[in-house]
């Protein structure tokens, strides 16, 4: 596609206004039409990749490695250079399992539609998270099984659209697995089974952490518009990534929801932008600390930071009335346990589990589950951004929509850094394409 095609406008706001109604009608209309994918055990599973960055390429390779009879037949990305780079990596890693020819490689704002429409059975969605609700709804409409990277949205409007699409997928018998790979790690699965059966008594509290140094960024080049620069550095813009508490720390927050088998009822938080203040870091925070309260009164302390030169720690601690656990390899107390099984790559296992469920005729659907964990992360972010206590009902029913009115390349100033006490929950993106 040429530059004019790349620059065509795609309205997300028009989508989110109709997403719930459209997906609600899928179960009756599309299921009756039989427009959905199914792969019997002996059939080749045809994979399409939307979003050809590092995580997308990794997910496509993991899918092929996970199961027999899996091939990648279509790839799409907004940018030609990313598509070219992905093609080279996938050909090298997958060999004959990479079967996407020039006719099934797409670029531009509509690339996702072309990939989904190219006769695939299984879609990997790995673009910046803001696009996930739109892409998921279209994949479900077209009857595709979906592996989608986390997070699945950046705001409550997007979360509700994902829930609607996931419910429609459930009614159509379509599989959805998200990139919360701890849910497919046998160590976590076994520890959670024991905890839920009472191995540490009643869960009273937990602490979850993702503390690390800085991440990558892409330098701006001559002729690169604001929007293109934002998209190539999507991690650092809340309207694209959700901020790192949503984009990255959601893994640990998902463990908290899993162990408590619930979502929190409210959150109080602090956070800020202290060490990572250069313009190329956009406008997101570099640290958060959140106190989540759950329905049974349990409290979860959530902490994350991305600050160079600081101590790194990623993990969880779960405290019960008769013991404690790190959630994946040991339990201490009245019912001690230690994991002694073989290590499994959970990035591969999540595809193994989804593909196995599809071939068995009983597809997994994790859409609503991951949507609740992402909304929990958004609730924590907004509690820090606003400096206010945020309840689950407030965030779930919020009209917060961080997307621009239309997607097109052009001028867009970096949005302001949120200021507690001034930033409001009900707001719109303060920078627009112009």
N, C-alpha and C positions, 0 to 999 in steps of 0.2 A: 504494500500500500504506500502511496505517496504522502508527502507532508500535509497536503490539503485533507486527505482522508483521515490522517492522524488527528487533525485539528478539529474534526467535526464534533459538535456538542452532544453530550449525552446527559439527559436530565435525571438525576437520582431522586430529587424531591417529588417529581411526578410519580416515580416508581413507589416510593414509600407510602404515598397517600392511598395507593390502590393495592399494595402487596397483600394485606391481610384478606381483603375481599377476593382477590384473584386466587390466592392459594386455597382459600376456603372452598372455592368451587372446583378445585382440581379433583378431589376425590370422586365427585359424582360424574363430572364431564370426562376427564382424561382416563379415569380407571375404566369407565364404560367403553372407551375407545380402544383399550388394550395398549395404549401408547406408553409402555414401560419396558425396561430392559431386564433380561433374565439370562443367567449363564449356568447351564448345566455343568456338572463336574468335568465332562469330556470336552467342553467347548472352550475355545480361546477367548479370553477376556481382553477386550480392546479398550485401552486407556487413553484418555485425552488429558493433557496438562494445560491449565490456564494459569499463567504466571511463571515465567521461566527464569526466576532468580535462583539463588543458591538453595533455598529451602524447597522450591518447587522441583528443581532438578534432583535434589536428594530424595524427595518423596516419590518421584517417578521411579528412581532406581530402587528404592525400598519396595515399592509395589511389585516390580518385576522379580526381585529377589525373594519375595515373600511366598510365592506360590507358583506352581507349574502352569504353563499355558497363559502367561500374561505378556502382552506386547503393548508398546506405546505407539500409537498410530496418528496422533494429532497434537500439535503444540501451538500455543498462542501467547503473545506478550504485547504490551503496549509499544515496546521499543524494539526496533530491528536489531540493534547491537546485542541486546540481551538474548534475543531469539537465536542469533548466530552463535553466540557463546554457548548457549544451552545445547544447541544441536551438536557442536563438537564434543562437549562433555558426555552427552547421552550416547552418541555413537561409540565413543571410546569405552564407556562403562558397560553398555548393554549389548553391543554387537548387533547380532541379527534380531534382537528383541526391540530394537529401535526401527520402526517401519514407517515413520512419518516422512512422506515425500514432499516436494515443494507445494503440491496442491493441497496439502493438509498442514501447512505452517502459515500462521496468520499473525498480523500485527494490527495495531490501532485500537481505538476505543471499543469496537465491535468484535474484537478477536475472540472474546469468550463465547459469543453466539456461534461463530463459525466452528470453533472446536466442538462445542456441544452438539451442533447440527451435523457433525461429520461422520455419523454412524458409530459412535463410541458407546460402550456399555458403562464405563466407570470414569468419572471425572475427578481430577485432583484440582482443587481450588487453592491457589497459593499466591494470589496477588496481595497488595496492601489491604489490610483488613476492612477498610471502609467499603470496598467493593463486594465483600462477601455476601451480604443480604441479596443484592441484585443478582449475582451470579448463581447463588443457591436456588433462588426462586425460579430462574430460567431452567436450570438443570432439572429440577423437580417437575416443572411443567413439561419438559421434553422426555421425562421418564428415565433419567439417568441415576445410577447409584453414585454416591458422592463421598470422597474423602476431602475434608476441608481443614486447612490449617487454622489453628487458633491465632488470635481471637476471631470470633465470628461477626463482630460488629464493634463500633467505637462509641455508640450512643444508644439510649433506650429505644428510639424509633427503629434503629437497625436491629436491635435485639428482638423486638416484637415481630418484625418481619421474618426473622430467622425462625422464631417459634412457630409462626403460621405456616411457613414452608415445610418445617420439620413435621408438623402435625399432618400436613397433606401427604408428605412422603410416607408417613406411617400408614395412612389409609390406603396408599397405593402399593404398599409392599416394597418400597425402595429403601436401600441401606444408606445410612449416614454415619460416618465415624469422623471424629474431630481429632486434631493433633495434640490432645492431652494424653500423651503416651504412657503416663504412669498408670492409667486405667487398664493398660494392656501389658504391664510388667508383672510377671508372676510373683515377684517378691511383694509388691504392693498389694496385689490381689489376695494373696494368702494372709498377709498381715491384717488387711481390712476385714477379711472373713473372720479371723479370730477376735478382732476388736469388737465387731458387730455381734459376735456370740458371747461377749462378756469377759474377754481375757484380761481387760484392765478395769473392769467395772463400768460405772457410768462415766462417760467422757465429760470432764469438768472444764478443761481449757486446752489450748494448743498455741504453739508459736510456729509461724511459717515465714521463711526467709528466702529472698533472692538478692544477695549482695555481691556485687562484682565491680570490675573496672569499666573503662569506656569501651564503646563499640566503634564500628567503622563509620566513615562518612565519605561522600563523593564530592570532589571539588567541582565548583561551578566553572563552566567553560563559556567562551564567547558564543553568543547567539542562543544560549539556553534561557528559556523563559522562566519566570518565577514558578509557574505550576510544574514545569518539567523538573526544575531543581528540587522542589518539594517532593515530587514523586520519587526521584532518584535517592532522596534522603528521607524516605517516608517515616522512619523510626522517630524522627525528631519533631513531628507535627501531630498534635492530638487528633486533628480531624482525619488523618490518614491511618494512624497506628493505635490511637486510644491512650497514648503515653505508656511508659514501660511498666507501670503497675498492671495495665490491661494486656499489653502485648507480650510480656515475659512472665511477670509474677503471677499471672493467672494460673500457671501450673501448680503452684503451691497453694493458692487460694482454692483451686479445685479440689485438692487433697483435703482441705479443711471442710468443705461442703460434703465431700465423700465420707469422711470419718463420722461426721455428725448427721449425715443423711438428711440434710436440710440446707436451706440458705439462711443467712443472717436476717434479723429483723431491723437492725439499724447499725450505723457506723459513725464513729467520730475519728478524725484524722488530722495529722499535720504533714507538711511536706514543703518542698521548695526547690530553688535553683541556686545552688551555692557554689559549686565547683565547676560545673559545665555550663559556662555562661557565654562562650563565643557564639557569634551569629550563626555559624554552620551547625550549631546544635538546636536550631529552630526555637521553639518556645516552651518545650516540655520541662517538667521538673527533673531533678537528678536524685531525689530521695523522697520516700513516703514512709509513714508509720501510721497504721490504722488499728483501731480497737473495734472489732466486730462483736456484736452480741447476737447469740442464736436463740431459737425459741425455747430451749430448755434452760436458758440462763447461762449456758457456757459462754466463755469469752475467748476469742482468738486474737492474738497479737500478730499483725502482719507487718513485715518490714522489708523494704527493697531499696536498693540504691545502685546507681551506675556512676561511680566516681573513681577516677584513676588513682592508684596508689593506696587504696583502702583494702582492708581485710575482706577476702572473699568467703562467702558461705552460702550454700544453697541447700535447703532441707527443711524438715518439719520435726516438731516435737509434740507429742500428744500425751496429755496428763489425764489419767482416770482415777477413780476412787480407790482402786486396788492395784494400780500399776501404771506403767508408762511405756511409750513406744516411739521409735523414730518413723513409724508408718510403713517401713519396708523391709527391715532386716532383723529386728530384734524387738522383743517384748520383755520387760522386767516387772517383777512383782509376784503376785500369787500364782500366776500361770506363765512362767518364763518360756521363751521360745527364741530360736535363732534360725534364720534362713540358711539352709545347707544345699539347696538345689543348684542347678547349673544356671549360669548367666544367659539371659536372652536379650537380644537387641530390641527394645520396645518400639523403636521407630519402624522396624520391620514387622514386629508382632501385630501392630495395629492394622496393618494391611492384611496380614495373614488372617486375623480374626474377621475382618469385614468380608474378605473374599470368600472365606470358608462359609460364613453365614449366608452370603448371596447364593453360593452353589448348593447349599443345603435347603434353600427355599424359605429360610427364616431370617431375613436380613436384620442386622443390628441397626438401631437408630438412636444415636447419642445427641441429636440436635437440641432437644429441650434441656437436657442435662448440661451441655456445655454452654448453652445460652444463659442459664442461671448462674454458672460460675463466672462468665464474662460480665454479667450484670452486677454480680457481687463486686468484681474488680472496679467496674465503673462507679458503683456506689462509694467505694473507698476513695477513688480519685476525686469525685465531686465533693466528698466531705472535706478533703484536703484543699481543693481549689477554692471552695466557698468559705471554709472555716465554720461550717454549720453541721449539726447532726443531721444525717440523711437517713430516712427510713426506707425500708424495702418498698412500701406502697408508693412513696414519693418518687423513687427512681423508676419503678416499673411503669408508672402512669405518666412520667414526665414526657413532655414534647421536645426535649432536647435533641436537636438534629444538627450535627456539626458539619454536614456536607455543604459545598457551594451550591448555588442555584443550578448550575450547569457545569459539566466537565468539558473543559476545553483548554488548550494551551494559551497562555497569556499572562497578564500582569496580576499578581496577587501578593500584597504585602504579607510578611510574616505576622500572624496574629499576636496580640499582646500576651505576655506571660500572665497567667492567672494570679490574682491577688486575693488572699483570704479576707473576708469582710467586705469586699467590693464585688468580686465575681459572683454572678448569680447562677443558680441551677437552670432556670428557664432563660436561655439565651440562644442566639444564633451565631454562626460563624461570623466573626467580626471583620474578616477579610474576604473580599469577593473577587472573582475573576473580572478583569476589566480590560 
